[in-house]
């Protein structure tokens, strides 16, 4: 059997077809070729059109089918990974009512902060494991308050992956993992949070049917199957946010295991068997993909997110690269020394940062000297600043009991850069293992467990290929730590 994985990213959609027996990717395709845009109608806002995601999904699937190296009629299950926290609203005819308010949008910060106070901090932390913050529920409250004509037409709310599954199957479902990332889930009551729904005045009917992460979320309709060259009736048997899914794809399923990504945003994701939280909600706790896989299984994903990672590297490329590609940029960055001759970059230019108590700090270059610094220094300092910001959060996770021995990551995005990878390894003094996997492959294998091919999520990842291990270098650890301390001192001012 073949498995189709779809990864709904902020920048593009990727589709991969995996052979269920070998667990290896047969073919992959991505669309569009250039990074998709984010609309910002006002400062701090970030929106994308769900219909754009769907159009790009169609093109990605058509491209992967066009490889001709497999028969699309042999695809037996579909898995979907998606950018987390986005709000999609549809009417009773399943038509999108407004652009999606996506993960890096900051408009609901004050709404969530007020809810945290009004509902009660202890109640929120003990039941939701987070402040309502700038998450999906607070985004919906913003629409209710500012666009009542839209809210009144809304029949169902969804996360981005729920929407793509709906377009494939005409069925609308979600999961406890998905609802937890939207801060709709009460972990103590094990149901949708009455506190959140009552406080914001939301109708319970807005929430879709709740199903397990690994289960049948609908079957591909005849119309869509014909359009995509697939067979009708293929079940969508897995849906998860991109970070829980990335952890799954790296076989990060048990307490103490840690995954990392560095795409548009950067994330460190640890697994715990405790229903725990950070009192200031600077790091967040969500239901992992295998949470309550059995009644006795508690698996909480502890997530540190930095909004401005790959998006900073892209901005630097667009504004200083003069048509260089990323490989050429990295070659130039390597010409500058560790610490970039004093140039430091704060990468916080992509909305409110949870790590900084939802402040919008803005990105900045510190100690820029026109007589010393070239674009080589700018390229290197940007990547070092991203690594430093992740380490800053890493220190917070350690203070909350996460003691990493190794970080697992896919060989993709920022981890393709030796500059970034070495900076992260040495400033954290923690080895990084790089694997031949990504979100689309993980989603496909997740669908394999969902459809019953594998006996467990761990079996679905049993043939994961480790490409290399990057170990800390003792002399560079000290050097990076010294630079980091200077960076941290500026940040904490």
RAJOGI-V793388 format. One record per backbone hydrogen bond with DSSP energy under -1.0 kcal/mol. NH is the residue of the N-H (numbers start at 0). CO is the residue of the C=O. E is the energy in kcal/mol with one decimal. If there is no record, write none. Layout:
NH|CO|E, NH|CO|E
//
This chain:
1|73|-2.1, 2|17|-2.5, 3|76|-2.4, 4|15|-3.1, 5|78|-2.3, 6|13|-2.9, 7|80|-3.1, 8|6|-1.3, 8|11|-1.7, 12|30|-3.2, 13|6|-1.9, 14|28|-2.8, 15|4|-2.5, 16|26|-2.8, 17|2|-2.9, 18|23|-2.4, 19|0|-2.5, 22|18|-2.5, 25|16|-3.3, 26|16|-1.2, 28|14|-2.3, 30|12|-2.5, 35|10|-3.4, 38|46|-2.7, 44|41|-2.4, 46|38|-2.4, 47|99|-1.6, 51|48|-1.3, 52|48|-1.4, 53|49|-2.2, 54|50|-2.4, 55|51|-2.6, 56|52|-2.3, 57|53|-2.4, 58|54|-1.9, 59|55|-2.4, 60|56|-2.6, 61|57|-2.5, 62|58|-2.3, 63|59|-2.3, 64|60|-2.3, 65|61|-1.9, 67|64|-1.6, 73|70|-2.7, 74|71|-1.5, 75|1|-3.3, 77|234|-2.1, 78|3|-2.5, 79|237|-2.1, 80|5|-3.0, 81|239|-1.2, 82|7|-1.9, 86|100|-1.9, 87|157|-2.6, 89|155|-2.3, 90|94|-2.0, 93|90|-2.4, 96|88|-2.7, 99|47|-2.5, 101|45|-1.8, 104|101|-1.9, 105|43|-3.6, 108|105|-1.5, 111|107|-2.5, 112|108|-2.2, 113|109|-2.2, 114|110|-2.1, 115|111|-2.3, 116|112|-1.6, 117|113|-3.2, 118|114|-2.9, 123|119|-2.7, 124|120|-2.7, 125|121|-2.4, 126|122|-2.2, 127|123|-2.5, 128|123|-1.1, 134|131|-1.8, 136|181|-2.1, 138|134|-2.0, 139|135|-2.4, 140|136|-2.0, 141|137|-1.8, 142|138|-1.9, 143|139|-2.5, 144|140|-2.0, 145|141|-2.6, 146|142|-3.1, 149|146|-1.4, 150|146|-2.2, 151|147|-2.6, 153|150|-1.2, 154|89|-3.1, 155|89|-1.6, 156|205|-2.3, 157|87|-2.6, 162|158|-1.9, 163|159|-1.9, 164|160|-2.2, 165|161|-2.1, 166|162|-2.3, 167|163|-1.7, 168|164|-2.5, 169|165|-3.3, 173|208|-2.4, 178|174|-2.6, 179|175|-2.1, 180|176|-1.6, 182|179|-1.1, 183|178|-2.7, 185|190|-3.0, 186|126|-3.3, 189|185|-1.6, 190|185|-1.3, 192|183|-3.7, 196|192|-2.2, 197|193|-2.8, 198|194|-2.2, 199|195|-2.4, 201|196|-2.3, 205|202|-2.0, 206|203|-1.5, 210|173|-3.1, 214|212|-1.1, 216|235|-3.5, 219|233|-2.5, 220|167|-2.0, 224|220|-2.7, 225|221|-2.3, 226|222|-1.8, 227|223|-2.1, 228|224|-1.1, 229|224|-2.2, 232|219|-2.9, 235|217|-2.8, 236|77|-1.8, 239|79|-2.0, 241|81|-2.9, 244|240|-2.5, 245|241|-2.4, 246|242|-2.2, 247|243|-2.3, 248|244|-2.8, 249|245|-1.1, 250|247|-2.2, 251|246|-3.2, 252|250|-1.1, 255|270|-2.4, 256|253|-2.0, 258|268|-2.9, 259|407|-2.0, 260|266|-2.3, 262|264|-1.8, 265|305|-3.0, 266|260|-2.4, 267|303|-1.9, 268|258|-3.1, 269|301|-2.7, 270|256|-1.7, 271|299|-2.4, 275|273|-1.7, 280|277|-2.3, 283|302|-2.7, 285|300|-2.4, 287|298|-2.3, 290|287|-1.8, 291|296|-2.6, 292|289|-1.7, 296|293|-1.4, 299|271|-2.9, 300|285|-2.8, 301|269|-3.6, 302|283|-3.5, 303|267|-2.7, 305|265|-3.0, 308|263|-1.7, 308|306|-1.2, 309|262|-2.2, 310|263|-1.8, 311|308|-1.0, 312|308|-1.9, 313|309|-2.6, 314|310|-2.1, 315|311|-2.7, 316|312|-2.1, 317|313|-2.8, 318|314|-2.0, 319|315|-2.5, 320|316|-1.6, 323|320|-1.1, 328|324|-2.3, 329|325|-2.5, 330|326|-1.9, 331|327|-2.0, 332|328|-2.6, 333|329|-1.8, 334|331|-1.5, 335|332|-1.5, 339|336|-2.6, 341|338|-1.4, 342|339|-1.8, 343|365|-2.2, 345|363|-2.9, 352|358|-2.4, 355|352|-1.1, 356|353|-1.8, 357|352|-1.7, 361|347|-1.5, 363|345|-1.6, 365|343|-3.5, 371|368|-1.3, 372|368|-2.7, 377|373|-1.7, 378|374|-2.9, 379|375|-2.2, 380|376|-3.2, 381|377|-2.1, 382|378|-1.5, 383|379|-2.7, 384|380|-2.6, 385|381|-1.7, 386|382|-2.1, 387|383|-2.7, 388|384|-2.1, 389|385|-1.9, 390|386|-2.1, 391|387|-2.3, 392|388|-1.6, 393|389|-2.2, 394|390|-2.4, 395|391|-1.1, 396|392|-2.4, 397|393|-2.3, 398|394|-1.8, 399|395|-1.0, 400|397|-1.7, 401|396|-2.5, 406|430|-2.4, 407|257|-2.1, 408|432|-2.5, 410|434|-2.3, 411|409|-2.2, 413|261|-2.2, 414|411|-1.8, 415|412|-2.0, 416|413|-1.9, 420|416|-2.5, 421|417|-2.6, 422|418|-1.9, 423|419|-2.6, 424|420|-2.5, 425|421|-2.4, 426|422|-2.4, 427|423|-1.9, 429|424|-1.5, 431|469|-1.9, 432|406|-3.1, 433|467|-2.9, 434|408|-2.4, 435|464|-2.5, 436|434|-1.8, 441|437|-2.5, 442|438|-2.4, 443|439|-2.0, 444|440|-2.4, 445|441|-2.4, 446|442|-2.0, 447|443|-1.3, 448|444|-1.6, 449|445|-2.3, 450|446|-2.0, 451|448|-1.0, 452|447|-2.4, 459|455|-1.7, 461|458|-1.6, 463|460|-1.5, 466|433|-3.0, 467|433|-1.3, 469|431|-3.0, 476|472|-2.7, 477|473|-1.4, 478|474|-1.6, 479|475|-3.2, 480|476|-2.4, 481|477|-1.9, 482|478|-1.9, 483|479|-3.0, 484|480|-2.3, 485|481|-1.4, 486|482|-2.1, 487|483|-3.3, 488|484|-2.0, 489|485|-1.6, 490|486|-2.2, 491|487|-2.7
//
